[in-house]
């Protein structure tokens, strides 16, 4: 499940780039990449296997929270 950490970190980078973008087209592109990463993470976390242990969940959770917060600031909406 280590790829989820990479996906989260990469998606946070895309969200940061979107927040800093001066060009609207670039902002939209980076935001879309960040959202795609978020959605991928959620998809894999919804699968029953392979399970993550508690330590992995605790390490991934703040990354997902940061990504979701940045995406919300960019105008993304989430179903809860």
Helices and strands as residue ranges (DSSP letters): H 2-20, H 24-46, H 54-73
